[in-house]
Amino acid sequence: MKYPFLTLDDQTEIVHSEMLPYGKVQVYIEKPDEKDCFHNASCYIPGYEWKDINGFTKEEIARYQEIIESTAHLILDFSKKGGFENAAGF
């Protein structure tokens, strides 16, 4: 299951999985691109292990890394509770 987390001003979507085995969470990033359709990448936290990077520059990944690091505590908590909506009690 994937849970929406954040939409950036350039329409980049950040979603996350439920808590996976061994306490990992997949953070998935997808950005629309007129030429290639979508750029995407996955980052597994904790540990910040990047996989399947398609279309993003090193600078973009560094920016996303900063965003994920600054919000990892929220993502990890939300992954245990069924996403933001369930964690927030809406």
Backbone atoms as SQL, in Angstrom:
CREATE TABLE atoms (id INTEGER PRIMARY KEY, chain TEXT, resi INTEGER, resn TEXT, atom TEXT, x REAL, y REAL, z REAL);
INSERT INTO atoms VALUES
  (1, 'A', 1, 'MET', 'N', 0.837, -1.172, 0.000),
  (2, 'A', 1, 'MET', 'CA', 0.000, 0.000, 0.000),
  (3, 'A', 1, 'MET', 'C', 0.888, 1.243, 0.000),
  (4, 'A', 2, 'LYS', 'N', 0.507, 2.226, -0.765),
  (5, 'A', 2, 'LYS', 'CA', 1.236, 3.497, -0.827),
  (6, 'A', 2, 'LYS', 'C', 0.345, 4.596, -0.249),
  (7, 'A', 3, 'TYR', 'N', 0.967, 5.486, 0.512),
  (8, 'A', 3, 'TYR', 'CA', 0.248, 6.585, 1.152),
  (9, 'A', 3, 'TYR', 'C', 0.808, 7.917, 0.667),
  (10, 'A', 4, 'PRO', 'N', -0.052, 8.848, 0.251),
  (11, 'A', 4, 'PRO', 'CA', 0.440, 10.166, -0.159),
  (12, 'A', 4, 'PRO', 'C', 1.063, 10.892, 1.017),
  (13, 'A', 5, 'PHE', 'N', 2.140, 11.611, 0.746),
  (14, 'A', 5, 'PHE', 'CA', 2.813, 12.338, 1.810),
  (15, 'A', 5, 'PHE', 'C', 2.963, 13.820, 1.493),
  (16, 'A', 6, 'LEU', 'N', 3.509, 14.149, 0.310),
  (17, 'A', 6, 'LEU', 'CA', 3.842, 15.531, 0.022),
  (18, 'A', 6, 'LEU', 'C', 3.837, 15.766, -1.485),
  (19, 'A', 7, 'THR', 'N', 3.321, 16.925, -1.895),
  (20, 'A', 7, 'THR', 'CA', 3.426, 17.376, -3.281),
  (21, 'A', 7, 'THR', 'C', 4.227, 18.670, -3.276),
  (22, 'A', 8, 'LEU', 'N', 5.317, 18.682, -4.029),
  (23, 'A', 8, 'LEU', 'CA', 6.175, 19.859, -4.091),
  (24, 'A', 8, 'LEU', 'C', 5.654, 20.854, -5.125),
  (25, 'A', 9, 'ASP', 'N', 6.186, 22.058, -5.109),
  (26, 'A', 9, 'ASP', 'CA', 5.712, 23.117, -5.996),
  (27, 'A', 9, 'ASP', 'C', 5.936, 22.821, -7.479),
  (28, 'A', 10, 'ASP', 'N', 6.822, 21.897, -7.821),
  (29, 'A', 10, 'ASP', 'CA', 7.043, 21.526, -9.225),
  (30, 'A', 10, 'ASP', 'C', 6.261, 20.273, -9.620),
  (31, 'A', 11, 'GLN', 'N', 5.251, 19.925, -8.819),
  (32, 'A', 11, 'GLN', 'CA', 4.368, 18.772, -9.035),
  (33, 'A', 11, 'GLN', 'C', 5.015, 17.427, -8.745),
  (34, 'A', 12, 'THR', 'N', 6.173, 17.425, -8.097),
  (35, 'A', 12, 'THR', 'CA', 6.786, 16.181, -7.655),
  (36, 'A', 12, 'THR', 'C', 5.942, 15.608, -6.526),
  (37, 'A', 13, 'GLU', 'N', 5.600, 14.330, -6.642),
  (38, 'A', 13, 'GLU', 'CA', 4.807, 13.636, -5.627),
  (39, 'A', 13, 'GLU', 'C', 5.726, 12.744, -4.800),
  (40, 'A', 14, 'ILE', 'N', 5.546, 12.790, -3.487),
  (41, 'A', 14, 'ILE', 'CA', 6.277, 11.906, -2.582),
  (42, 'A', 14, 'ILE', 'C', 5.243, 11.078, -1.837),
  (43, 'A', 15, 'VAL', 'N', 5.362, 9.772, -1.974),
  (44, 'A', 15, 'VAL', 'CA', 4.475, 8.836, -1.278),
  (45, 'A', 15, 'VAL', 'C', 5.349, 7.853, -0.522),
  (46, 'A', 16, 'HIS', 'N', 4.747, 7.116, 0.399),
  (47, 'A', 16, 'HIS', 'CA', 5.513, 6.120, 1.151),
  (48, 'A', 16, 'HIS', 'C', 4.699, 4.853, 1.338),
  (49, 'A', 17, 'SER', 'N', 5.397, 3.786, 1.626),
  (50, 'A', 17, 'SER', 'CA', 4.771, 2.491, 1.876),
  (51, 'A', 17, 'SER', 'C', 4.395, 2.352, 3.348),
  (52, 'A', 18, 'GLU', 'N', 3.726, 1.257, 3.651),
  (53, 'A', 18, 'GLU', 'CA', 3.562, 0.887, 5.050),
  (54, 'A', 18, 'GLU', 'C', 4.912, 0.387, 5.553),
  (55, 'A', 19, 'MET', 'N', 5.026, 0.148, 6.834),
  (56, 'A', 19, 'MET', 'CA', 6.280, -0.356, 7.397),
  (57, 'A', 19, 'MET', 'C', 6.554, -1.734, 6.794),
  (58, 'A', 20, 'LEU', 'N', 7.727, -1.884, 6.207),
  (59, 'A', 20, 'LEU', 'CA', 8.147, -3.136, 5.587),
  (60, 'A', 20, 'LEU', 'C', 8.937, -3.966, 6.596),
  (61, 'A', 21, 'PRO', 'N', 9.247, -5.230, 6.258),
  (62, 'A', 21, 'PRO', 'CA', 10.061, -6.036, 7.167),
  (63, 'A', 21, 'PRO', 'C', 11.374, -5.337, 7.523),
  (64, 'A', 22, 'TYR', 'N', 11.856, -5.622, 8.686),
  (65, 'A', 22, 'TYR', 'CA', 13.109, -5.065, 9.207),
  (66, 'A', 22, 'TYR', 'C', 13.033, -3.555, 9.443),
  (67, 'A', 23, 'GLY', 'N', 11.823, -3.023, 9.580),
  (68, 'A', 23, 'GLY', 'CA', 11.657, -1.618, 9.918),
  (69, 'A', 23, 'GLY', 'C', 11.936, -0.636, 8.811),
  (70, 'A', 24, 'LYS', 'N', 11.916, -1.068, 7.562),
  (71, 'A', 24, 'LYS', 'CA', 12.176, -0.186, 6.415),
  (72, 'A', 24, 'LYS', 'C', 10.866, 0.379, 5.877),
  (73, 'A', 25, 'VAL', 'N', 10.962, 1.552, 5.248),
  (74, 'A', 25, 'VAL', 'CA', 9.837, 2.175, 4.558),
  (75, 'A', 25, 'VAL', 'C', 10.343, 2.632, 3.193),
  (76, 'A', 26, 'GLN', 'N', 9.585, 2.323, 2.138),
  (77, 'A', 26, 'GLN', 'CA', 9.942, 2.795, 0.807),
  (78, 'A', 26, 'GLN', 'C', 9.314, 4.168, 0.601),
  (79, 'A', 27, 'VAL', 'N', 10.142, 5.138, 0.247),
  (80, 'A', 27, 'VAL', 'CA', 9.672, 6.467, -0.117),
  (81, 'A', 27, 'VAL', 'C', 9.823, 6.557, -1.635),
  (82, 'A', 28, 'TYR', 'N', 8.712, 6.799, -2.313),
  (83, 'A', 28, 'TYR', 'CA', 8.702, 6.810, -3.771),
  (84, 'A', 28, 'TYR', 'C', 8.485, 8.234, -4.253),
  (85, 'A', 29, 'ILE', 'N', 9.308, 8.667, -5.195),
  (86, 'A', 29, 'ILE', 'CA', 9.251, 10.026, -5.723),
  (87, 'A', 29, 'ILE', 'C', 8.958, 9.942, -7.211),
  (88, 'A', 30, 'GLU', 'N', 7.995, 10.747, -7.650),
  (89, 'A', 30, 'GLU', 'CA', 7.621, 10.761, -9.061),
  (90, 'A', 30, 'GLU', 'C', 7.357, 12.197, -9.492),
  (91, 'A', 31, 'LYS', 'N', 7.936, 12.564, -10.649),
  (92, 'A', 31, 'LYS', 'CA', 7.789, 13.926, -11.163),
  (93, 'A', 31, 'LYS', 'C', 7.392, 13.853, -12.635),
  (94, 'A', 32, 'PRO', 'N', 6.311, 14.552, -13.018),
  (95, 'A', 32, 'PRO', 'CA', 5.930, 14.545, -14.434),
  (96, 'A', 32, 'PRO', 'C', 6.983, 15.251, -15.287),
  (97, 'A', 33, 'ASP', 'N', 7.155, 14.742, -16.505),
  (98, 'A', 33, 'ASP', 'CA', 8.094, 15.327, -17.449),
  (99, 'A', 33, 'ASP', 'C', 7.465, 15.236, -18.836),
  (100, 'A', 34, 'GLU', 'N', 7.393, 16.346, -19.535),
  (101, 'A', 34, 'GLU', 'CA', 6.732, 16.371, -20.847),
  (102, 'A', 34, 'GLU', 'C', 7.381, 15.419, -21.850),
  (103, 'A', 35, 'LYS', 'N', 8.682, 15.291, -21.798),
  (104, 'A', 35, 'LYS', 'CA', 9.395, 14.468, -22.775),
  (105, 'A', 35, 'LYS', 'C', 9.377, 12.981, -22.416),
  (106, 'A', 36, 'ASP', 'N', 9.646, 12.658, -21.150),
  (107, 'A', 36, 'ASP', 'CA', 9.788, 11.257, -20.734),
  (108, 'A', 36, 'ASP', 'C', 8.579, 10.713, -19.987),
  (109, 'A', 37, 'CYS', 'N', 7.538, 11.458, -19.848),
  (110, 'A', 37, 'CYS', 'CA', 6.343, 11.118, -19.061),
  (111, 'A', 37, 'CYS', 'C', 6.574, 11.333, -17.570),
  (112, 'A', 38, 'PHE', 'N', 7.416, 10.519, -16.934),
  (113, 'A', 38, 'PHE', 'CA', 7.666, 10.654, -15.504),
  (114, 'A', 38, 'PHE', 'C', 9.115, 10.318, -15.183),
  (115, 'A', 39, 'HIS', 'N', 9.669, 11.023, -14.216),
  (116, 'A', 39, 'HIS', 'CA', 10.931, 10.648, -13.593),
  (117, 'A', 39, 'HIS', 'C', 10.550, 10.038, -12.252),
  (118, 'A', 40, 'ASN', 'N', 11.285, 9.042, -11.807),
  (119, 'A', 40, 'ASN', 'CA', 10.947, 8.401, -10.540),
  (120, 'A', 40, 'ASN', 'C', 12.174, 7.815, -9.858),
  (121, 'A', 41, 'ALA', 'N', 12.022, 7.587, -8.568),
  (122, 'A', 41, 'ALA', 'CA', 13.093, 6.988, -7.772),
  (123, 'A', 41, 'ALA', 'C', 12.491, 6.474, -6.470),
  (124, 'A', 42, 'SER', 'N', 13.184, 5.537, -5.844),
  (125, 'A', 42, 'SER', 'CA', 12.789, 5.023, -4.540),
  (126, 'A', 42, 'SER', 'C', 13.938, 5.195, -3.561),
  (127, 'A', 43, 'CYS', 'N', 13.584, 5.554, -2.343),
  (128, 'A', 43, 'CYS', 'CA', 14.555, 5.671, -1.264),
  (129, 'A', 43, 'CYS', 'C', 14.013, 4.878, -0.083),
  (130, 'A', 44, 'TYR', 'N', 14.840, 4.010, 0.480),
  (131, 'A', 44, 'TYR', 'CA', 14.422, 3.202, 1.628),
  (132, 'A', 44, 'TYR', 'C', 15.008, 3.806, 2.895),
  (133, 'A', 45, 'ILE', 'N', 14.112, 4.081, 3.836),
  (134, 'A', 45, 'ILE', 'CA', 14.545, 4.640, 5.123),
  (135, 'A', 45, 'ILE', 'C', 14.213, 3.665, 6.232),
  (136, 'A', 46, 'PRO', 'N', 14.900, 3.720, 7.368),
  (137, 'A', 46, 'PRO', 'CA', 16.118, 4.487, 7.585),
  (138, 'A', 46, 'PRO', 'C', 17.260, 3.918, 6.745),
  (139, 'A', 47, 'GLY', 'N', 18.299, 4.664, 6.612),
  (140, 'A', 47, 'GLY', 'CA', 19.460, 4.233, 5.844),
  (141, 'A', 47, 'GLY', 'C', 19.626, 5.000, 4.541),
  (142, 'A', 48, 'TYR', 'N', 18.551, 5.555, 4.006),
  (143, 'A', 48, 'TYR', 'CA', 18.600, 6.373, 2.789),
  (144, 'A', 48, 'TYR', 'C', 19.276, 5.647, 1.638),
  (145, 'A', 49, 'GLU', 'N', 18.762, 4.458, 1.351),
  (146, 'A', 49, 'GLU', 'CA', 19.272, 3.628, 0.264),
  (147, 'A', 49, 'GLU', 'C', 18.427, 3.905, -0.982),
  (148, 'A', 50, 'TRP', 'N', 19.030, 4.515, -1.997),
  (149, 'A', 50, 'TRP', 'CA', 18.341, 4.880, -3.230),
  (150, 'A', 50, 'TRP', 'C', 18.387, 3.734, -4.225),
  (151, 'A', 51, 'LYS', 'N', 17.257, 3.506, -4.907),
  (152, 'A', 51, 'LYS', 'CA', 17.165, 2.458, -5.928),
  (153, 'A', 51, 'LYS', 'C', 16.298, 2.968, -7.072),
  (154, 'A', 52, 'ASP', 'N', 16.492, 2.359, -8.224),
  (155, 'A', 52, 'ASP', 'CA', 15.635, 2.599, -9.386),
  (156, 'A', 52, 'ASP', 'C', 15.474, 4.083, -9.705),
  (157, 'A', 53, 'ILE', 'N', 16.574, 4.798, -9.822),
  (158, 'A', 53, 'ILE', 'CA', 16.540, 6.222, -10.153),
  (159, 'A', 53, 'ILE', 'C', 16.432, 6.357, -11.671),
  (160, 'A', 54, 'ASN', 'N', 15.367, 6.995, -12.125),
  (161, 'A', 54, 'ASN', 'CA', 15.114, 7.156, -13.554),
  (162, 'A', 54, 'ASN', 'C', 14.803, 8.615, -13.878),
  (163, 'A', 55, 'GLY', 'N', 15.720, 9.293, -14.575),
  (164, 'A', 55, 'GLY', 'CA', 15.468, 10.629, -15.072),
  (165, 'A', 55, 'GLY', 'C', 15.887, 11.773, -14.168),
  (166, 'A', 56, 'PHE', 'N', 16.167, 11.520, -12.910),
  (167, 'A', 56, 'PHE', 'CA', 16.569, 12.590, -11.988),
  (168, 'A', 56, 'PHE', 'C', 18.073, 12.829, -12.047),
  (169, 'A', 57, 'THR', 'N', 18.465, 14.085, -11.875),
  (170, 'A', 57, 'THR', 'CA', 19.883, 14.432, -11.796),
  (171, 'A', 57, 'THR', 'C', 20.392, 14.167, -10.375),
  (172, 'A', 58, 'LYS', 'N', 21.695, 14.175, -10.213),
  (173, 'A', 58, 'LYS', 'CA', 22.286, 14.021, -8.881),
  (174, 'A', 58, 'LYS', 'C', 21.856, 15.166, -7.971),
  (175, 'A', 59, 'GLU', 'N', 21.725, 16.356, -8.533),
  (176, 'A', 59, 'GLU', 'CA', 21.291, 17.518, -7.746),
  (177, 'A', 59, 'GLU', 'C', 19.849, 17.354, -7.259),
  (178, 'A', 60, 'GLU', 'N', 18.985, 16.829, -8.122),
  (179, 'A', 60, 'GLU', 'CA', 17.598, 16.599, -7.717),
  (180, 'A', 60, 'GLU', 'C', 17.522, 15.552, -6.606),
  (181, 'A', 61, 'ILE', 'N', 18.286, 14.480, -6.746),
  (182, 'A', 61, 'ILE', 'CA', 18.293, 13.436, -5.715),
  (183, 'A', 61, 'ILE', 'C', 18.811, 14.010, -4.401),
  (184, 'A', 62, 'ALA', 'N', 19.829, 14.858, -4.462),
  (185, 'A', 62, 'ALA', 'CA', 20.349, 15.495, -3.236),
  (186, 'A', 62, 'ALA', 'C', 19.263, 16.342, -2.578),
  (187, 'A', 63, 'ARG', 'N', 18.482, 17.062, -3.363),
  (188, 'A', 63, 'ARG', 'CA', 17.374, 17.867, -2.816),
  (189, 'A', 63, 'ARG', 'C', 16.331, 16.967, -2.154),
  (190, 'A', 64, 'TYR', 'N', 15.967, 15.889, -2.839),
  (191, 'A', 64, 'TYR', 'CA', 14.972, 14.965, -2.270),
  (192, 'A', 64, 'TYR', 'C', 15.514, 14.291, -1.013),
  (193, 'A', 65, 'GLN', 'N', 16.794, 14.000, -1.007),
  (194, 'A', 65, 'GLN', 'CA', 17.421, 13.415, 0.185),
  (195, 'A', 65, 'GLN', 'C', 17.244, 14.354, 1.382),
  (196, 'A', 66, 'GLU', 'N', 17.466, 15.652, 1.178),
  (197, 'A', 66, 'GLU', 'CA', 17.290, 16.630, 2.253),
  (198, 'A', 66, 'GLU', 'C', 15.849, 16.659, 2.746),
  (199, 'A', 67, 'ILE', 'N', 14.912, 16.617, 1.818),
  (200, 'A', 67, 'ILE', 'CA', 13.497, 16.629, 2.194),
  (201, 'A', 67, 'ILE', 'C', 13.155, 15.376, 2.997),
  (202, 'A', 68, 'ILE', 'N', 13.605, 14.231, 2.512),
  (203, 'A', 68, 'ILE', 'CA', 13.300, 12.969, 3.204),
  (204, 'A', 68, 'ILE', 'C', 13.970, 12.932, 4.576),
  (205, 'A', 69, 'GLU', 'N', 15.219, 13.355, 4.663),
  (206, 'A', 69, 'GLU', 'CA', 15.897, 13.356, 5.958),
  (207, 'A', 69, 'GLU', 'C', 15.174, 14.247, 6.966),
  (208, 'A', 70, 'SER', 'N', 14.689, 15.391, 6.516),
  (209, 'A', 70, 'SER', 'CA', 14.035, 16.316, 7.447),
  (210, 'A', 70, 'SER', 'C', 12.636, 15.867, 7.861),
  (211, 'A', 71, 'THR', 'N', 12.059, 14.930, 7.131),
  (212, 'A', 71, 'THR', 'CA', 10.704, 14.462, 7.459),
  (213, 'A', 71, 'THR', 'C', 10.639, 12.963, 7.757),
  (214, 'A', 72, 'ALA', 'N', 11.797, 12.299, 7.815),
  (215, 'A', 72, 'ALA', 'CA', 11.828, 10.839, 8.000),
  (216, 'A', 72, 'ALA', 'C', 11.083, 10.401, 9.256),
  (217, 'A', 73, 'HIS', 'N', 11.194, 11.159, 10.331),
  (218, 'A', 73, 'HIS', 'CA', 10.508, 10.777, 11.568),
  (219, 'A', 73, 'HIS', 'C', 8.995, 10.742, 11.356),
  (220, 'A', 74, 'LEU', 'N', 8.466, 11.656, 10.559),
  (221, 'A', 74, 'LEU', 'CA', 7.025, 11.654, 10.255),
  (222, 'A', 74, 'LEU', 'C', 6.654, 10.488, 9.353),
  (223, 'A', 75, 'ILE', 'N', 7.451, 10.281, 8.316),
  (224, 'A', 75, 'ILE', 'CA', 7.171, 9.180, 7.385),
  (225, 'A', 75, 'ILE', 'C', 7.175, 7.844, 8.113),
  (226, 'A', 76, 'LEU', 'N', 8.164, 7.622, 8.958),
  (227, 'A', 76, 'LEU', 'CA', 8.237, 6.363, 9.710),
  (228, 'A', 76, 'LEU', 'C', 7.029, 6.203, 10.619),
  (229, 'A', 77, 'ASP', 'N', 6.619, 7.266, 11.279),
  (230, 'A', 77, 'ASP', 'CA', 5.448, 7.206, 12.154),
  (231, 'A', 77, 'ASP', 'C', 4.175, 6.948, 11.350),
  (232, 'A', 78, 'PHE', 'N', 3.994, 7.686, 10.259),
  (233, 'A', 78, 'PHE', 'CA', 2.792, 7.514, 9.434),
  (234, 'A', 78, 'PHE', 'C', 2.726, 6.119, 8.823),
  (235, 'A', 79, 'SER', 'N', 3.876, 5.532, 8.502),
  (236, 'A', 79, 'SER', 'CA', 3.887, 4.206, 7.884),
  (237, 'A', 79, 'SER', 'C', 3.335, 3.139, 8.827),
  (238, 'A', 80, 'LYS', 'N', 3.447, 3.371, 10.119),
  (239, 'A', 80, 'LYS', 'CA', 2.931, 2.429, 11.119),
  (240, 'A', 80, 'LYS', 'C', 1.436, 2.604, 11.356),
  (241, 'A', 81, 'LYS', 'N', 0.908, 3.785, 10.975),
  (242, 'A', 81, 'LYS', 'CA', -0.475, 4.130, 11.308),
  (243, 'A', 81, 'LYS', 'C', -1.396, 4.176, 10.099),
  (244, 'A', 82, 'GLY', 'N', -0.905, 3.781, 8.934),
  (245, 'A', 82, 'GLY', 'CA', -1.755, 3.781, 7.748),
  (246, 'A', 82, 'GLY', 'C', -1.805, 5.112, 7.028),
  (247, 'A', 83, 'GLY', 'N', -0.712, 5.849, 7.033),
  (248, 'A', 83, 'GLY', 'CA', -0.636, 7.112, 6.317),
  (249, 'A', 83, 'GLY', 'C', -1.045, 8.304, 7.163),
  (250, 'A', 84, 'PHE', 'N', -0.876, 9.486, 6.580),
  (251, 'A', 84, 'PHE', 'CA', -1.151, 10.741, 7.272),
  (252, 'A', 84, 'PHE', 'C', -2.596, 10.832, 7.748),
  (253, 'A', 85, 'GLU', 'N', -3.540, 10.485, 6.879),
  (254, 'A', 85, 'GLU', 'CA', -4.954, 10.632, 7.240),
  (255, 'A', 85, 'GLU', 'C', -5.321, 9.822, 8.471),
  (256, 'A', 86, 'ASN', 'N', -4.811, 8.613, 8.579),
  (257, 'A', 86, 'ASN', 'CA', -5.107, 7.789, 9.751),
  (258, 'A', 86, 'ASN', 'C', -4.348, 8.272, 10.977),
  (259, 'A', 87, 'ALA', 'N', -3.119, 8.733, 10.773),
  (260, 'A', 87, 'ALA', 'CA', -2.312, 9.213, 11.891),
  (261, 'A', 87, 'ALA', 'C', -2.874, 10.509, 12.456),
  (262, 'A', 88, 'ALA', 'N', -3.467, 11.331, 11.572),
  (263, 'A', 88, 'ALA', 'CA', -3.996, 12.635, 11.997),
  (264, 'A', 88, 'ALA', 'C', -5.397, 12.523, 12.562),
  (265, 'A', 89, 'GLY', 'N', -6.034, 11.380, 12.407),
  (266, 'A', 89, 'GLY', 'CA', -7.366, 11.173, 12.965),
  (267, 'A', 89, 'GLY', 'C', -8.487, 11.813, 12.152),
  (268, 'A', 90, 'PHE', 'N', -8.256, 12.058, 10.858),
  (269, 'A', 90, 'PHE', 'CA', -9.308, 12.631, 10.008),
  (270, 'A', 90, 'PHE', 'C', -10.348, 11.602, 9.677);
